[in-house]
Amino acid sequence: MSDSMKEVVESLDPVSRRLVPPNIDLGALVPLKTTLELRDNLSLGLAYVTRAPTRLTNDIVTIARALAGDDAAKNLPHLRRCSKPSDLPPHLKSEFMNEGNGRAIHTGKSNWLYILLGPKDEMPYDELLRGLVNVDGIRDDIFIGIIPVPLLAPTSQVQANMWSQQFWQTVYRKNNPLGPHPSNICRTTSVVSRDASIWMTLAHQIAKKSQKAGFGEPIGAVIIKRTVPGKSEAARGSGSKEDFAKADEAATISTSLELMNGDGATGDTTTTDSDSLDNVPIEHVAAETNMTIPETTNGVEGSNTYEDSTKPDSHESDTSALDPEAKETTQIVAIAADARWHQQTKTGQTGNPMAHAALRAISMVAQKLVRAEDRAKSEPGIMDFETFQDKPLLQDEALVFEAEHPCPDGYLCHELELYLTHEPCTMCAMAILHSRMGRIVFRHRMPLTGGMSSEDRGHDLCGASELCDRGPCGGGQGLGLHWRKELNWSMLGWEWETDDVERLTVDPHLHA
Ligand SMILES: [Zn+2]
């Protein structure tokens, strides 16, 4: 065991420490790709542009904003709002200068600007025209052009430069609209890799014990809480979605104007907190529970997916301000194995889906929270069959279950880390997401049934040489549920790769 790993084990509570075997097999963490990262990100749409003397720019932007609304994405924050005629891509220049009073506008001394109004689909043409007619100074010769624009932000400076030539001036904000920010992945990977092998070893251990006991498939889950000193919840989330949108809009306009004044020629606007902007998710599951769900923008930051990457050292400095000796600590919150066959007959069945390892582990966390609140227990119903199978069945599960929750505040699994022997099925993946898990690590991919990986899945992955005797199985696209823009929570995810640990083989059709 490496020294840093020994340190982690020694800092564990006595109960958890007893579970860790003397030998830990090492594995490497490979970050999961998102669905967007694996697909083409050049999605084009049409946008309206107009032109006006510089002094009218603000009036026109106000009209455009009123039509597009505050939704950040509809204001195309990665595209410059204004462009000098000379900065237009060549094909637009030659097209626009031949329309209306274009010739005069395209002379060197012109103080006219082209202004991007917004996506065509978001603004009714009649209303746009009505708005522009009210602006003194352009009324007599209203120009409205339609141009193709990239709808998603670029992922590199090279791409931004290319799009500036092909479409419209594009700003690269050093973020990744297609997934978690690379610097965040890098930083978090180094944190998690210090002890991931310990938790994965425990997950394997419980998986084998459950299989041996005949309770379930050899699948195991471990949930841990990592406490970074000085990193308080309150310090991380502030500002509403609207604030982000407005700050960004302001930044885009001011940068455009700076550029035209010859300043800020690098086009670097990373001083704004724009990283969060493209990815502000929509909260839509809050109603299904009466527990406190972290507020949306907090959730975004809390997920570690969208931390402000422009200040990579911010939490380190917080730490030193509080207690220079304070160290990161980790505690096991739940251990659970698959128990799908407990009280079930195996013949012709898939077992009890409620007893998948991830669901049992999450349920154990929930029970600890309820216990900490000291709520009156509801009388257990009289049932022959225990649907949820969320009481500890194995000794290791019980040991951890009986220990109190290290930090029983906040929503369910908010910011906790889940270590799984197998990629969770779609059902479990969504449950993990709904529980607000912060990070997930799993070992074996389940190409036919897993919900986390984003890679396309083949039809032949069950290993059958001919057509699978279960008929056409699997296939289709990976769902990549760990990080989807359209879902209201995201987490960082990794596969844990190792050649040193015995594989826990299950049927490829199985839903883990
Ligand atoms: Zn499952």
Residues whose N, C-alpha, C, O or C-beta is under 5 A from the ligand:
A	BS01	ZN	H356 P424 C425 C428 H511 A512
